Amino acid sequence: MLAAGSGRPDNAYGSTAGISFTLETIRMEDWTYRLSYNLSRTTDGVYGPASVFPDDRIAINNSIGEYISGTDRMHNFRGLLQYNLKEDEGMSLFGVKPFESAVFSLTYSIQSGTPFTYVTATTLEYDVVGNRRYPLESAFDFSFTKTLLLDTYRIIIGIRVMNLFNNKWITPMGDSKDTDLKLWVEEGVTMADPGNTPERLSYITSPFKAYRNMPRQIFFTFGFGF
């Protein structure tokens, strides 16, 4: 087979194998939760060159290499915790219950960092792929929703904060010869930091590329029902 538009044999393959666990409440009580954990391994590989037999049969040789994929996330955990307040529930302030008919939600997610390859002068470069990982990627999300009843009408107001604590996920960089990757691994300097080389091109032109996830975001919700 040929890869579309390339003229080269398409002999790459990939696979994912894993197991998932979930624990959650069934009934809507004051406190509800949902916990999920995935353990998986994603690999890529390539087959050897094809063999053509006298009878025109074509056979793909066995794999000549398999390695951890750049999309691998070995560990992935997500937790949701909700607190539900029904009508006439919650704390009272001067005879008013501001949090009745409301829902508080907190979501936490964390996963393994992206694999990357980094070799030094003392490391054998042959067949070294994905020998390191970027830091764990985690985030907290918070939301609050309240329902107000006005005669036969219903008003819904809410606020949602994504990435509550403004966690930052490192943007994957180049290979071991990449200056930015070397500075980050050996000195903890990202593209957003001047370090000892403030004249380097990446710091001058693209410090915004240092982190790949969105910073804290705040959304407001207003709904009207009848």
C-alpha positions in Angstrom: 0.0 0.0 0.0 1.1 3.6 -0.6 0.3 6.5 1.6 -1.9 9.0 -0.2 0.0 11.6 -2.0 3.4 10.5 -0.7 4.5 7.7 -3.0 6.0 5.9 0.0 4.8 2.6 1.5 2.3 3.1 4.2 3.6 0.5 6.7 2.9 2.2 10.0 0.4 1.0 12.6 -0.8 1.9 16.1 -2.9 0.3 18.9 -4.3 1.1 22.3 -5.0 -1.4 25.1 -6.2 -0.7 28.6 -8.8 -1.0 31.3 -11.3 1.4 32.8 -12.8 1.6 36.3 -15.8 3.8 37.3 -17.4 4.4 40.7 -20.5 6.6 41.1 -23.6 7.3 43.1 -26.9 6.2 41.6 -29.5 8.3 43.5 -29.6 12.1 43.6 -28.9 12.9 47.2 -27.3 15.9 48.8 -23.8 14.7 47.8 -23.2 12.8 44.6 -19.9 11.8 43.0 -18.4 10.0 40.0 -14.8 8.7 39.9 -13.2 7.2 36.8 -9.7 5.8 36.2 -8.2 4.6 32.9 -5.0 2.6 32.7 -3.9 2.2 29.1 -0.9 2.0 26.8 -0.8 3.4 23.2 2.0 2.2 20.9 3.0 3.0 17.3 5.2 0.8 15.1 6.2 0.0 11.5 6.3 -3.1 9.5 9.3 -4.2 7.5 9.4 -4.0 3.7 6.9 -6.0 1.7 8.0 -9.2 0.0 6.7 -10.0 -3.5 6.6 -13.7 -4.4 6.8 -15.2 -8.0 3.0 -15.7 -8.0 2.5 -11.9 -7.4 1.5 -12.5 -3.8 2.5 -9.6 -1.5 3.4 -10.3 2.1 4.1 -7.7 4.8 7.0 -8.7 7.0 6.7 -8.7 10.7 7.0 -5.5 12.8 10.6 -4.1 12.9 9.9 -1.7 15.7 7.2 -0.7 18.3 7.4 2.2 20.7 5.3 4.3 23.0 3.1 6.7 21.0 3.3 10.5 21.5 -0.4 10.3 22.3 0.0 7.8 25.1 -1.6 8.7 28.4 -0.9 5.8 30.7 -2.9 7.1 33.7 -6.0 9.1 33.5 -8.2 10.0 36.4 -11.3 12.2 36.6 -13.5 13.0 39.6 -16.8 14.8 39.9 -18.3 16.0 43.2 -21.7 17.7 43.4 -23.6 19.2 46.3 -27.4 19.5 45.6 -29.6 21.8 47.6 -33.4 21.5 47.1 -36.0 24.2 47.8 -35.9 25.6 51.3 -32.5 24.0 52.0 -29.2 25.6 52.8 -27.9 28.3 55.1 -30.3 31.2 56.1 -29.2 34.8 56.0 -31.7 37.3 57.5 -34.5 34.9 56.7 -33.4 34.3 53.2 -31.8 31.1 51.9 -29.5 32.3 49.0 -28.4 28.8 48.1 -31.7 26.9 48.0 -32.4 25.2 44.7 -28.8 25.3 43.7 -26.0 22.9 42.6 -22.3 23.2 43.4 -20.0 21.1 41.2 -16.2 20.5 41.4 -14.4 18.5 38.7 -10.8 17.3 39.0 -8.9 15.7 36.2 -5.3 14.5 36.0 -3.4 12.5 33.4 0.1 11.3 32.5 2.2 13.8 30.6 3.1 13.5 26.9 6.0 11.1 26.2 9.1 12.6 24.6 12.6 11.4 23.7 15.6 13.0 25.2 19.1 11.6 24.9 22.5 13.0 26.1 26.1 12.4 25.0 26.3 9.5 27.4 23.1 7.9 26.2 23.0 5.4 23.3 20.7 7.1 20.8 19.9 3.9 18.9 16.3 2.7 19.4 15.6 5.2 22.2 12.0 6.5 21.8 9.7 8.1 24.4 12.1 7.6 27.3 10.8 10.6 29.3 7.5 12.3 30.0 6.4 15.9 30.5 4.8 16.7 33.9 1.4 15.5 34.9 -1.5 17.5 33.4 -4.2 18.4 35.9 -7.0 20.9 36.3 -9.9 21.9 38.6 -13.3 23.1 37.2 -16.0 24.7 39.3 -19.6 25.5 38.6 -22.6 26.9 40.5 -26.1 26.9 39.2 -29.2 28.3 40.9 -32.9 28.1 39.9 -35.2 31.0 40.9 -39.0 30.5 40.8 -41.0 33.5 40.0 -44.8 32.8 39.8 -45.0 30.3 36.9 -41.6 31.3 35.5 -38.2 29.8 36.1 -34.9 31.8 36.0 -31.6 30.0 35.9 -28.4 31.7 36.8 -24.9 30.2 37.0 -21.2 30.7 36.9 -18.6 28.2 35.6 -14.8 28.5 36.1 -12.6 26.4 33.9 -9.0 25.6 35.1 -9.8 27.2 38.5 -6.2 27.3 39.7 -4.8 28.3 36.3 -2.6 25.1 36.0 -0.2 25.1 33.1 0.6 22.2 30.7 4.0 22.3 28.9 3.8 22.4 25.1 5.7 19.4 23.7 8.9 20.6 22.0 11.4 19.2 19.5 14.0 16.4 19.8 17.1 16.3 21.9 18.9 18.7 19.6 16.2 21.4 20.2 17.6 24.2 22.3 14.2 24.8 24.1 13.9 21.2 25.1 17.4 21.0 26.4 16.9 24.2 28.5 13.7 22.9 29.9 15.0 19.4 30.8 18.4 20.6 32.2 17.5 24.0 33.7 13.7 24.1 34.0 13.5 27.1 31.6 10.5 27.3 29.3 10.0 29.4 26.1 8.2 31.9 28.4 11.4 32.4 30.5 14.5 34.4 29.6 16.9 32.1 31.4 20.5 32.7 30.6 19.8 33.2 26.9 17.2 36.0 26.6 18.3 36.6 23.1 17.1 33.2 21.8 14.5 33.4 19.0 11.7 31.4 20.7 11.7 33.6 23.8 11.6 36.8 21.7 9.0 35.7 19.1 6.8 33.1 20.7 6.8 32.9 24.5 3.0 32.3 24.3 3.7 28.8 22.9 5.2 27.6 26.2 1.9 26.2 27.5 -0.7 24.4 25.4 -3.8 24.5 27.6 -6.1 27.4 28.1 -5.7 29.7 31.1 -8.5 30.3 33.6 -11.8 31.0 31.9 -15.0 32.3 33.5 -18.5 31.8 32.0 -21.8 33.2 33.2 -25.2 31.6 32.5 -28.6 33.1 32.4 -31.7 31.2 31.4 -35.5 31.9 31.4 -38.1 29.2 31.3 -41.9 29.3 31.3 
